[in-house]
Amino acid sequence: MEFHLSVIKLSYKDACALYRFYENNKLGCLLARREVPVLEEAERILKKSVD
């Protein structure tokens, strides 16, 4: 099995929605569990710095 990674640029909301969409398969669930908390923390930090 070959695995190809690529970089895509998404807004915070789009990225979270995409991770949630793919949570129903094993790899998607693994990635969502790892990446969504990081995205949420980054969003909190960015909002805090703007205020």
Buried (B, 14 or more C-beta within 10 A) or exposed (E): EEEEEEEEEEEEEEBBEBBEEBBEEEEBEEBBEEBBEEBEEEBEEEEEEEE
